[in-house]
Structures are given as structure tokens and as C-alpha cells.
Amino acid sequence: SDAQDLTQSFFQHLLENDTVRRASREKGRFRSFLIGALKLCLADETSRRATAKRGGRLEFLSLDAFEAEELHHLRAADEANPSEILDARWAGLLLERALARLRAELTAEDKPELFETLAPFLAGDKPEASYRDVAVKLGMPVSAVATQIHRLRRRFASEVRREVLETVSAPHEVDDELRHLRAVFARVAKQHAF
């Protein structure tokens, strides 16, 4: 019955996300495309099941965290107008969700340590560890670390794009939303620079 549920979930994933339209002969074989789509679907399912074990879709809120967030936003209110604050929260949430999906995918691929080690290279800030430090930790050449970081960044960008796709009414609007997202981060960075 689990296999039937997963199969049904996979077909639902294909239909809801209009996944088949993204297939292209130039990108490779259709079988490889389907395997990739199946891996994404299984990663999502693994994430959903892990969420269910931790209380389902309920989100418990800490009052302490709520107070700290409100204080932070009160301080930020002097620097930004409400629409900018909302945009910054939206952008942050998109990035968090994309990062969570990427973490789930790599965990499903039995690579959680690789993700945790390379995740600091996804942020805009310079990480504390160098490529050489990471290479020593993971036991691989520096060139392989650079390749893994490049691949992780591409996958992260794909997940961000996927998250944005869920928020727009048509696929052609994704690039406009991504430009808006970059502008939000540029404004926030500029405000924090002063």
C-alpha cells in the first residue's frame, strides 16, 4: 500500500506541477528526467513524513521568539516602510523553504553531512571555512569541493525558482519575481550598511 501511495503521489506531483512540460530532448533522456522528478517527489514525501512525526503540519510558536521578532521589526520599522518589511519577510521565507527542500533532497540521497558542510557557501556572506578546510573535512580534493559547491548553488537556485513558481499565477512571471527578490535583498543590505 505504501508503494501505491507513493506512485499516486508521484503522478499527482507530475500533474500539479506541470512537470512533464519541462522535459526537453536537449537536456537528456526522458527516462532520466522522470527519475529526477521521482527523486524530487520522494524527497518531498520524506520531508512530509518527517514533519508528520514532529507534530504534523502544526507549527508551535514560542512566545519568546515572537517577542524577539516583534522587537526586531519595531527597530526595523524606523528604517523601512511596511511594504518593504513584508517583502523582506516574504523573501526570507522563500529562501528558507528552498533551503529546507534542498536539505531534504540531500538527506534522501544520504548526503546530509555534505549539505551541512557546504550550506554556508550558499549565503551571500563569506563563510568562515575555506575550500581547503572543507576539502580536508570531507576527504576530497579542493577541485571536487568547488564542483560540489557549484552544483549545490545551482540546485539551490532551482529550488528558489520552484518556490517562486508556486507564488505566481503563470510561469512567465517567475523571472520578474526573482528580480523583485534581488531588489528586496539589495535594499535590505543597503539599509543595514548605514
C-alpha positions as CSV (number, residue, x, y, z in Angstrom):
1,S,0.0,0.0,0.0
2,D,3.0,2.4,0.6
3,A,4.2,1.8,-2.9
4,Q,0.7,2.5,-4.3
5,D,0.5,5.7,-2.2
6,L,4.0,6.8,-3.4
7,T,3.1,6.1,-7.0
8,Q,-0.1,8.0,-6.7
9,S,1.8,10.9,-5.0
10,F,4.3,10.9,-7.9
11,F,1.6,11.2,-10.6
12,Q,-0.1,13.9,-8.6
13,H,3.2,15.7,-8.3
14,L,3.7,15.4,-12.1
15,L,0.2,16.8,-12.8
16,E,0.1,19.5,-10.2
17,N,3.5,21.0,-11.0
18,D,3.1,20.5,-14.8
19,T,6.4,18.8,-14.6
20,V,6.3,17.0,-18.0
21,R,6.3,20.3,-19.9
22,R,9.8,21.0,-18.6
23,A,11.1,17.9,-20.3
24,S,13.4,18.6,-23.3
25,R,15.3,16.4,-25.6
26,E,18.3,18.8,-25.4
27,K,18.5,18.2,-21.7
28,G,18.7,14.4,-21.9
29,R,16.6,11.3,-21.9
30,F,13.0,11.3,-20.8
31,R,13.8,8.4,-18.5
32,S,16.5,10.4,-16.7
33,F,14.0,13.3,-16.5
34,L,11.4,11.0,-14.8
35,I,14.0,9.6,-12.4
36,G,15.0,13.1,-11.4
37,A,11.3,14.1,-10.9
38,L,10.7,10.9,-8.9
39,K,13.7,11.8,-6.6
40,L,12.3,15.2,-6.0
41,C,8.9,13.8,-5.3
42,L,10.4,11.2,-2.8
43,A,12.4,14.0,-1.1
44,D,9.2,16.0,-0.7
45,E,7.4,12.9,0.7
46,T,10.2,12.1,3.1
47,S,10.1,15.7,4.3
48,R,6.3,15.5,4.8
49,R,6.6,12.2,6.7
50,A,9.3,13.7,8.9
51,T,7.1,16.7,9.5
52,A,4.2,14.4,10.5
53,K,6.4,12.7,13.0
54,R,7.1,16.0,14.7
55,G,3.5,17.1,15.1
56,G,2.1,17.2,11.6
57,R,1.6,20.5,9.9
58,L,1.0,22.2,13.2
59,E,3.5,24.9,14.0
60,F,4.2,25.6,17.6
61,L,5.1,29.2,18.3
62,S,7.3,30.3,21.1
63,L,6.2,33.5,22.8
64,D,9.8,34.4,23.5
65,A,10.6,34.1,19.8
66,F,7.5,36.1,18.9
67,E,8.6,38.9,21.3
68,A,12.1,38.9,19.9
69,E,10.8,39.1,16.3
70,E,8.4,41.9,17.2
71,L,11.2,43.9,18.8
72,H,13.4,43.3,15.8
73,H,10.6,44.6,13.5
74,L,9.9,47.6,15.7
75,R,13.6,48.6,15.3
76,A,13.4,47.8,11.6
77,A,10.3,49.9,11.2
78,D,12.4,53.1,11.6
79,E,14.4,52.0,8.6
80,A,11.8,50.6,6.3
81,N,8.2,51.1,5.3
82,P,5.6,48.3,5.9
83,S,5.7,47.0,2.3
84,E,9.5,46.7,2.4
85,I,9.2,44.7,5.7
86,L,6.6,42.5,4.2
87,D,8.8,41.9,1.1
88,A,11.8,41.1,3.2
89,R,9.8,38.6,5.2
90,W,8.4,37.0,2.0
91,A,11.9,36.8,0.5
92,G,13.3,35.3,3.7
93,L,10.5,32.7,3.8
94,L,11.1,31.7,0.2
95,L,14.8,31.2,0.8
96,E,14.2,29.2,4.0
97,R,11.7,26.9,2.2
98,A,14.1,26.4,-0.7
99,L,16.9,25.6,1.7
100,A,14.7,23.1,3.6
101,R,13.8,21.4,0.3
102,L,17.4,21.1,-0.7
103,R,18.3,19.8,2.8
104,A,15.6,17.1,2.4
105,E,16.8,16.2,-1.1
106,L,20.4,15.7,0.0
107,T,19.2,13.8,3.1
108,A,17.2,11.5,0.9
109,E,20.3,11.0,-1.2
110,D,22.3,10.0,2.0
111,K,24.3,13.2,1.9
112,P,23.3,15.2,5.0
113,E,26.9,15.8,6.0
114,L,27.7,17.2,2.6
115,F,24.8,19.6,2.8
116,E,25.6,20.8,6.3
117,T,29.3,21.3,5.4
118,L,28.6,23.2,2.1
119,A,25.4,25.1,3.1
120,P,27.4,28.1,4.5
121,F,28.6,28.7,0.9
122,L,25.0,29.4,-0.2
123,A,24.7,32.6,1.8
124,G,25.9,35.9,0.4
125,D,28.4,36.3,3.3
126,K,31.9,34.8,3.1
127,P,31.9,31.5,5.2
128,E,34.4,31.0,7.9
129,A,35.8,27.8,6.3
130,S,37.8,27.9,3.1
131,Y,37.5,25.4,0.3
132,R,40.7,23.8,1.5
133,D,39.2,23.4,5.1
134,V,36.1,21.8,3.6
135,A,38.2,19.5,1.4
136,V,40.2,18.2,4.4
137,K,36.9,17.7,6.4
138,L,35.2,15.8,3.6
139,G,38.4,14.0,2.4
140,M,38.2,15.2,-1.2
141,P,40.3,17.4,-3.5
142,V,39.7,21.1,-3.5
143,S,38.6,21.0,-7.1
144,A,35.9,18.5,-6.1
145,V,34.7,20.7,-3.3
146,A,34.5,23.7,-5.8
147,T,32.4,21.5,-8.1
148,Q,30.1,20.3,-5.3
149,I,29.6,23.9,-4.2
150,H,28.8,25.0,-7.7
151,R,26.3,22.1,-8.1
152,L,24.7,22.9,-4.7
153,R,24.3,26.6,-5.7
154,R,22.6,25.6,-8.9
155,R,20.3,23.2,-7.1
156,F,19.5,25.9,-4.5
157,A,18.7,28.4,-7.3
158,S,16.5,25.8,-8.9
159,E,14.6,25.3,-5.5
160,V,14.2,29.1,-5.1
161,R,12.8,29.2,-8.6
162,R,10.5,26.4,-7.8
163,E,9.3,28.2,-4.6
164,V,8.7,31.4,-6.6
165,L,6.8,29.4,-9.3
166,E,4.3,28.4,-6.5
167,T,3.6,32.0,-5.7
168,V,2.9,33.4,-9.2
169,S,-0.1,32.9,-11.4
170,A,1.9,32.0,-14.5
171,P,5.3,30.5,-15.2
172,H,6.4,33.5,-17.3
173,E,6.2,35.7,-14.1
174,V,9.0,33.9,-12.3
175,D,11.8,36.0,-13.7
176,D,10.0,39.2,-12.7
177,E,9.5,37.9,-9.1
178,L,13.2,36.8,-8.9
179,R,14.3,40.3,-10.0
180,H,12.0,41.8,-7.3
181,L,13.5,39.3,-4.8
182,R,17.0,40.5,-5.6
183,A,15.9,44.1,-5.3
184,V,14.5,43.4,-1.9
185,F,17.8,42.0,-0.7
186,A,19.7,44.8,-2.2
187,R,17.5,47.3,-0.3
188,V,17.9,45.4,3.0
189,A,21.6,45.2,2.5
190,K,21.8,48.9,1.8
191,Q,19.8,49.8,4.9
192,H,22.0,47.6,7.1
193,A,25.2,49.1,5.7
194,F,24.3,52.5,7.2
